Amino acid sequence: MNIDNKTSLENNKDEWESFEEKEFSLDFFKISNKIALFIIIIYLSILFFASFKANADTADNLPVVVQELVPPPFVPVHNQVADEKAKVVKVTMIVEEKIIEIDDQGTQFRVFAFNDSVPGPLIVVHEGDYIELTLINPEKNNFEHNIDFHTS
C-alpha cells in the first residue's frame, strides 16, 4: 500500500468518526427535541382522526339484499335506477381451479373460475351501497385464493 492510499484511508476514517459522533451522539437536547416533535405529531394525528365521526354502525341499519350471481355475459337481477336509500348487497363466490378448453383444437388451460365461469360474474351495486362478499376456497384447490376489486 502506498503512502497516498494510506493517508486517504486515514482521512476517510477521521471523517467517518466525526460523522458518527455528530449523528449518533446521545446529546440530550437533540433527543428531547425529536421526542417532543414525535409526541406533537401523534397528538395532532389523534385530533385529526377523532374529528371525523365514525359511521361504522351505518351498514348495520341498512336493508340487506342477496344477489344471485350469474355467469357473464348475463347480469344479476337488479334495479336499473338506484333507490334513494343505500343497502347491503350480499354475494357468494366459489373459487375453483379447473382445466378448460380454450379453442377448437382442444388446447387446455388451467384457470381460476369464479362460480364456475371465466371471467367471473358481475356484481351490480349502486353508489353508496355496501358489498358483503363470501369467498369460498374449496379444500380441493391447490392454492388459497383471494379477490381484488379494482373498482372499489
C-alpha positions as CSV (number, residue, x, y, z in Angstrom):
1,M,0.0,0.0,0.0
2,N,1.5,3.3,-0.9
3,I,1.6,6.4,1.3
4,D,-1.1,8.3,-0.6
5,N,-3.7,5.5,-0.2
6,K,-2.8,5.1,3.5
7,T,-3.3,8.9,4.1
8,S,-6.6,8.8,2.2
9,L,-7.8,5.9,4.3
10,E,-6.9,7.6,7.5
11,N,-8.7,10.8,6.4
12,N,-11.8,8.8,5.5
13,K,-11.6,7.1,8.9
14,D,-11.4,10.5,10.6
15,E,-14.4,11.8,8.5
16,W,-16.4,8.7,9.4
17,E,-15.7,9.0,13.1
18,S,-16.7,12.7,13.1
19,F,-19.9,11.8,11.2
20,E,-20.7,9.0,13.8
21,E,-20.0,11.3,16.7
22,K,-22.3,14.0,15.2
23,E,-25.2,11.8,14.0
24,F,-25.2,9.1,16.7
25,S,-24.4,11.0,19.8
26,L,-26.7,10.9,22.7
27,D,-27.0,14.6,23.0
28,F,-29.9,15.1,25.4
29,F,-31.3,18.2,23.6
30,K,-31.4,16.6,20.2
31,I,-33.2,13.6,21.5
32,S,-35.7,15.6,23.6
33,N,-36.5,17.7,20.5
34,K,-37.1,14.6,18.4
35,I,-39.3,13.1,21.1
36,A,-41.3,16.3,21.6
37,L,-41.8,16.5,17.8
38,F,-42.9,12.9,17.7
39,I,-45.4,13.4,20.6
40,I,-46.8,16.5,18.8
41,I,-47.3,14.6,15.6
42,I,-49.1,11.7,17.4
43,Y,-51.3,14.2,19.3
44,L,-52.3,16.1,16.1
45,S,-53.0,12.8,14.3
46,I,-55.3,11.7,17.0
47,L,-57.1,15.0,16.9
48,F,-57.4,14.8,13.2
49,F,-58.9,11.3,13.1
50,A,-61.1,12.0,16.1
51,S,-62.7,15.0,14.4
52,F,-64.4,12.7,11.9
53,K,-67.5,10.9,13.1
54,A,-67.1,7.2,12.6
55,N,-70.1,5.7,10.9
56,A,-69.3,2.0,11.4
57,D,-72.8,1.2,12.5
58,T,-74.4,2.7,9.4
59,A,-74.2,-0.5,7.4
60,D,-75.8,-2.5,10.3
61,N,-79.0,-0.4,9.9
62,L,-79.3,-0.8,6.1
63,P,-81.6,-3.2,4.3
64,V,-79.9,-6.4,3.1
65,V,-80.3,-7.8,-0.5
66,V,-78.9,-11.2,-1.5
67,Q,-77.7,-11.0,-5.1
68,E,-77.7,-14.3,-7.1
69,L,-74.7,-14.1,-9.4
70,V,-74.9,-15.4,-13.0
71,P,-72.2,-16.2,-15.5
72,P,-71.2,-13.5,-18.0
73,P,-72.4,-12.0,-20.3
74,F,-75.6,-12.0,-18.2
75,V,-76.2,-9.6,-15.4
76,P,-77.9,-10.3,-12.0
77,V,-81.4,-9.1,-11.3
78,H,-81.1,-5.6,-10.0
79,N,-82.7,-2.1,-10.1
80,Q,-81.6,-0.1,-13.1
81,V,-82.1,3.1,-11.1
82,A,-80.8,3.4,-7.6
83,D,-83.2,3.7,-4.7
84,E,-82.9,6.7,-2.6
85,K,-81.5,4.5,0.2
86,A,-78.3,2.6,0.3
87,K,-78.3,-1.2,1.0
88,V,-76.0,-4.1,1.8
89,V,-75.7,-6.4,-1.1
90,K,-74.6,-10.0,-0.1
91,V,-72.9,-12.2,-2.7
92,T,-71.2,-15.5,-2.5
93,M,-68.4,-16.7,-4.9
94,I,-66.7,-20.0,-5.1
95,V,-63.2,-20.1,-6.5
96,E,-62.4,-23.3,-8.3
97,E,-59.2,-24.4,-10.0
98,K,-60.1,-26.2,-13.2
99,I,-58.8,-27.0,-16.6
100,I,-60.9,-25.7,-19.5
101,E,-60.7,-26.0,-23.3
102,I,-59.8,-22.6,-24.8
103,D,-60.1,-23.3,-28.6
104,D,-61.4,-25.7,-31.2
105,Q,-58.1,-27.6,-31.4
106,G,-58.6,-28.9,-27.8
107,T,-56.0,-26.7,-26.1
108,Q,-56.4,-26.9,-22.4
109,F,-55.6,-24.2,-19.9
110,R,-55.6,-24.2,-16.0
111,V,-57.9,-21.3,-14.7
112,F,-59.3,-20.0,-11.5
113,A,-63.0,-20.0,-12.1
114,F,-65.3,-17.8,-10.0
115,N,-68.8,-19.5,-9.7
116,D,-67.7,-21.9,-12.5
117,S,-67.1,-19.1,-15.0
118,V,-64.2,-17.3,-16.6
119,P,-64.3,-14.4,-16.3
120,G,-66.1,-14.3,-13.0
121,P,-69.7,-13.0,-12.6
122,L,-70.6,-9.3,-12.4
123,I,-71.6,-7.8,-9.1
124,V,-74.1,-4.9,-9.6
125,V,-74.4,-2.2,-6.9
126,H,-75.1,1.5,-6.8
127,E,-73.2,4.3,-5.3
128,G,-73.4,4.2,-1.5
129,D,-74.2,0.5,-1.4
130,Y,-72.1,-1.9,0.7
131,I,-70.9,-5.3,-0.6
132,E,-70.7,-8.3,1.7
133,L,-68.7,-10.9,-0.2
134,T,-68.3,-14.5,1.0
135,L,-65.4,-16.0,-0.9
136,I,-65.2,-19.8,-0.7
137,N,-62.0,-21.7,-1.3
138,P,-62.7,-25.4,-1.6
139,E,-60.2,-27.7,0.1
140,K,-59.6,-29.5,-3.2
141,N,-57.9,-26.4,-4.6
142,N,-54.1,-26.4,-4.7
143,F,-53.8,-22.8,-3.7
144,E,-55.7,-20.4,-1.4
145,H,-57.2,-17.6,-3.5
146,N,-58.4,-14.0,-2.9
147,I,-60.1,-11.4,-5.0
148,D,-59.0,-7.9,-5.9
149,F,-61.7,-5.3,-6.5
150,H,-60.1,-2.8,-8.9
151,T,-63.2,-0.6,-8.9
152,S,-63.6,-0.2,-5.1
